[in-house]
Amino acid sequence: MTAIRPQPGIMDIALYTSGASSIAGKSHVLKLSSNENPAGFSDAAKEAFLRAAHDLHRYPGTDHARLRGAIGEVQGLDPERIICGVGSDEVLQFVTQSYAGVGDEVIYTEHGFSLYPLLALAVGAVPVKVAEKQRRVDVDAILAACTERTRIVFLTNPGNPTGTMIGEAEIARLSDALPRQVLLVLDSAYCEFADGYDGGASLVTTRPNMIMTRTFSKIHGLGGLRIGWGYAAREIIDVLNRVRQPFNLSEVQLSVAEAAMRDTAWVEKCRADNAKWRAWLSHALTELGVAVDESSANFILARFASEAEAAGCDAHLRDNGIIVRRVNGYGFPEGLRITVGDEAACRQVVHAVAQFKGLR
Ligand SMILES: Cc1ncc(COP(=O)(O)O)c(C=O)c1O
């Protein structure tokens, strides 16, 4: 018997299961399970990818200055307050590793992103789940759950898988009322899909106890390349940079992300298309008797009458080559999270749900 043991908490981590991407026996599927961009990525990003392929023998830069500069310019933020990571996942990991340890408490909300408790366990901290109210983050419940052991509060806004949002005033109220030792992490992976929302950037600019995380995986359509970023006070970015590996991002990732960030016209088009088809899909499903909250993201949470009905509809969609996401693990056994696809995809989903309901 060996005495080699993993650190506390690590064996409590359940292995992550990602959205399915195939259906046995089907060569063509419509994948609407991972909130990917139906338009793919911009031509500018593709050109940058091909250009960067000539320099694969070179180590990348370590300070990400060009990408941080581009993000700063486009978003109107100080590049010195930005950190880039392998997906926003990695930035979230830097935060947990830097600010929580054995026995500390990390708060996340009932329907929040499933990664947060895993990150807490990985550093030996205790994940504390706080109830939401009507599928919306409840600021008062979060404040009531804080103790002197709380170090981090994770908040997804817009939420995944709910798609719902809380307003900036609520976030400001939370930030102002948190105990002094608590860092508020505003996970804004879907903020570009919300109307007139800067992801909380302006709040973070004036608050030393917040970090905003963002991703290139959603509106920029680059989930396969793994790039994200965070924005916080310089003191926090300085801490996170100490745990970041110097070569965490390749020149390919950096160059493609920079081109994608600068292609604001493409982003704008994706935002408009998503808003149009999200509204259409929500309305059409509601007409079919499926409950849908107003979504501010690039997916909707369809709630059925029961777990059995959700499972039945999921099976019917699969029979028709459509993959959506069951969300039992997020506390919605009766739900299916459906990524907003392009027009054809949305029409296909609605047609299949109508068939399932016996209405077509
Ligand atoms: C709420 C939320 N945060 C973060 C992420 C991670 O994104 P990334 O691909 O940047 O690691 C996701 C991915 O689905 C997400 O849904």
The ligand as a Gaussian input file, in Angstrom:
#p B3LYP/6-31G(d) Opt

LIG

0 1
 C      -20.993000      30.619000     -16.856000
 C      -19.764000      30.150000     -17.531000
 N      -18.593000      30.597000     -17.097000
 C      -17.448000      30.201000     -17.663000
 C      -17.446000      29.312000     -18.715000
 C      -16.134000      28.858000     -19.253000
 O      -15.836000      29.413000     -20.449000
 P      -14.433000      29.227000     -21.115000
 O      -14.664000      28.480000     -22.363000
 O      -13.964000      30.641000     -21.334000
 O      -13.512000      28.522000     -20.178000
 C      -18.647000      28.813000     -19.206000
 C      -18.650000      27.835000     -20.304000
 O      -19.620000      27.280000     -20.702000
 C      -19.842000      29.244000     -18.592000
 O      -21.022000      28.775000     -18.990000

